[in-house]
Structures are given as C-alpha cells and as structure tokens.
Amino acid sequence: MFTGFSSETVDFMWGIRFNNERAWFEAHKEEYLTCFYRPMAALADEMYAFFQEERPDCGLIRKVTRIYRDARRLHGRGPYKESLWFTVEQPAEQWTARPAFWFELMPERWTYGMGYYMAKAGTMAKLRARIDRDPETMARLTRRLNGQSEFVLDAENYKRPKRAAPSKVLEPWYCMKSFAILHEEKLSETLFSREIVERLREGYRFLLPYYDYFVTLEGDPEPDLKS
C-alpha cells in the first residue's frame, strides 16, 4: 500500500540532478529503491486497481519508468533521469501515439493527467473529422473542461488551424498536433501521505470520459490528412 513519498525522496531527486553519475547512483541505490521507486510502484498499483474497477474491459496495463536513460539518447545528459513516472495505458507497439494516464514526480513539482506524448497526424485528422460529424459531443466535453480548475489543456499547435472550427469553443482542437489534459503544481504535503491517492482518483475519474472519447479514435474511418 502506498503511504506517501518522503523528504528522502526529494533529497534523492536533487541528489541525482547534481550528481548524475554512476558512482553516486550506486552509492545511493538502496535509497532510490526504498524512497523513490518502490513508493512510485505502490502508487501505480493503487491507481491501476482504480482503473481496473472503472474500466475493466479496456485491457489497460501499468508501467513505471526506469531511472536509466536510453544510452542512445543521452545528448550530453547524465545516465539517469531525475524524475520518475508511471502510466496506465492500453498496450501498443507505438505507445507514444496512444492516449495514456500518467503521474510524474520531479524535484520541484509533480504533474498528472491524460493525453498523448506524440499523437499521429492521422489520429488528429480523425479527431477533426469526428468533431465535424458530431460537434456537440466535443463541445460538451470542452465546456466541462473549461468549467473546472484542476486541469488545463496543453497542446502543441500548428501555426495555422487545419480549417475553420464549427464553433469558437471547438477552435483549439483544430489547431493541435498533439495534446494532453494535465495538472501541474509545486511539491506540497499532499505527496507525503495517502492524500495524493484520493486526489489522483478524483482527477482521473474526471478524465475518464475524455479517455473514452480519444481512445476509440483508432477505429474511426481514415480521413484526408489535409483536412
């Protein structure tokens, strides 16, 4: 059972930021496992159990990231990540192109939400085509999102919209290359107890209708990518 992160968790994250080398990590590996990885895995297990109750037929899996960076993609950085995250998602070969739920803990802040790491152009074209066919469903979801304060819509946009949206409230969706619905805040006492468990459950429950909408896009007809 997840009982909370600790000040030692935060100390380790700052430690790896300023000592991102093998010797330091090996000397603090047990601290990493005890204070960082295992609590993250315990929290992931609880959230996975929540999603299994809420969406038992979605075939979801949970993943906790490794702290080791891909050696092929260091780009001058150290061999270790300074943050950890988990995802709950449907298994897919190209996982970056499928919607997923996540939680990430960093030295200065934490974030959670649902969205795409890198949506395919075809997926976003399908989204626009679906909105064209049925604008009211997405308009209702967008108004619901705009009417609360926990999450914001974060997007990578085209310089110009693909085409005119059916209404002003739907305009953002016609500009997006990829997006996520997320919450981000500075570290707080919430993380150091089970209070974060209920916070995440409540937030993910709000996001479930959006996940249901986006995860089914893969089954839509193939539209013109120029649209």
Secondary structure, 3 states (H helix, E strand, C coil): CCCCCCHHHHHHHHHHHHCCCHHHHHHCHHHHHHHHHHHHHHHHHHHHHHHHHHCCCCCCEEEECCCECCHHHCCCCCCECCCEEEEEECCCCCHHHCCEEEEEECCCEEEEEEECCCCCHHHHHHHHHHHHHCHHHHHHHHHHHHCCCCCEEEEEECCCCCCCCCCHHHHHHHCEEEEEEEEEEECCHHHHCCHHHHHHHHHHHHHHHHHHHHHCHHHCCCCCCCC
